[in-house]
Amino acid sequence: MLERIKYILKNKYYLTSILFLIWMLFLDPNDIITQVRHLVRLNNINQDKEYYQEEIEKINKDLMELNSNKKQLEKFARENYLMKKDNEDIFIIVKEGEK
């Protein structure tokens, strides 16, 4: 076993190959650790992309519905923007712990 290690260390091709592998795996700017970090970041970005695409689809659906239905538009304005008619009063009831 010891003789084999000595042979590998004395052989310039083996030694060069080992040094090359060490360089590529740990010392290069594009080493394995960096590649794994990039893959994790890419997966997170793809998940965010899917989430935002779903949200865009929901918003577009709501927009189409609001543009086509006056009653739905009025309900949306009243609930989200607290709009009212001139002859109405609005009372907002907030439960304890909510803001």
C-alpha positions in Angstrom: 0.0 0.0 0.0 2.8 2.4 1.0 4.7 1.5 -2.2 1.6 2.2 -4.3 1.3 5.7 -2.7 5.0 6.4 -3.4 4.6 5.3 -7.0 1.6 7.6 -7.4 3.4 10.5 -5.9 6.5 9.9 -8.1 4.6 9.4 -11.3 4.1 12.9 -12.8 0.9 11.9 -14.6 -0.8 10.7 -11.5 0.4 13.6 -9.5 -0.7 16.1 -12.1 -4.1 14.4 -12.3 -4.5 14.6 -8.6 -3.5 18.2 -8.4 -5.8 19.0 -11.3 -8.7 17.3 -9.5 -8.0 19.1 -6.3 -7.8 22.4 -8.1 -11.0 21.9 -10.0 -13.0 20.6 -7.0 -11.9 23.1 -4.3 -9.8 26.0 -5.6 -11.3 27.0 -8.9 -13.8 29.9 -9.0 -16.4 27.4 -10.3 -15.7 24.7 -7.8 -18.3 22.2 -6.6 -19.4 24.2 -3.5 -20.1 27.2 -5.7 -22.0 25.1 -8.2 -24.2 23.6 -5.5 -24.9 27.1 -4.2 -25.9 28.2 -7.7 -28.2 25.2 -8.1 -29.9 25.9 -4.8 -30.3 29.6 -5.8 -31.7 28.6 -9.2 -34.2 26.3 -7.6 -35.4 29.1 -5.3 -35.7 31.5 -8.2 -37.7 28.9 -10.2 -40.0 28.5 -7.2 -40.5 32.2 -6.9 -41.1 32.4 -10.6 -43.9 29.8 -10.4 -45.5 31.6 -7.4 -45.5 35.0 -9.2 -46.9 33.4 -12.4 -49.7 31.9 -10.4 -50.3 35.3 -8.7 -50.3 37.0 -12.1 -52.9 34.6 -13.4 -55.1 35.2 -10.4 -54.8 39.0 -10.7 -55.6 38.8 -14.5 -58.7 36.7 -13.7 -59.8 39.2 -11.1 -59.2 42.0 -13.5 -61.3 40.4 -16.2 -64.1 39.8 -13.7 -64.0 43.4 -12.4 -64.0 44.8 -15.9 -67.0 42.7 -17.0 -69.2 43.0 -13.9 -70.2 46.4 -12.4 -71.5 44.8 -9.1 -68.3 42.9 -8.6 -66.3 46.2 -9.2 -68.4 48.0 -6.7 -68.0 45.2 -4.1 -64.2 45.2 -4.7 -64.0 49.0 -4.3 -66.0 48.9 -1.1 -64.1 46.0 0.5 -60.6 47.0 -0.5 -60.6 50.7 -0.7 -63.4 51.6 1.7 -65.3 53.6 -0.9 -68.8 54.6 -0.2 -71.8 56.4 -1.8 -72.5 60.0 -0.8 -75.5 59.1 1.4 -73.8 56.3 3.3 -71.7 56.0 6.5 -69.1 53.3 6.9 -68.2 51.7 10.2 -65.1 49.6 10.4 -65.1 47.0 13.1 -61.6 45.7 14.0 -61.3 42.7 16.2 -58.8 42.8 19.0 -55.3 41.7 17.9 -56.0 42.7 14.3 -54.8 45.9 12.7 
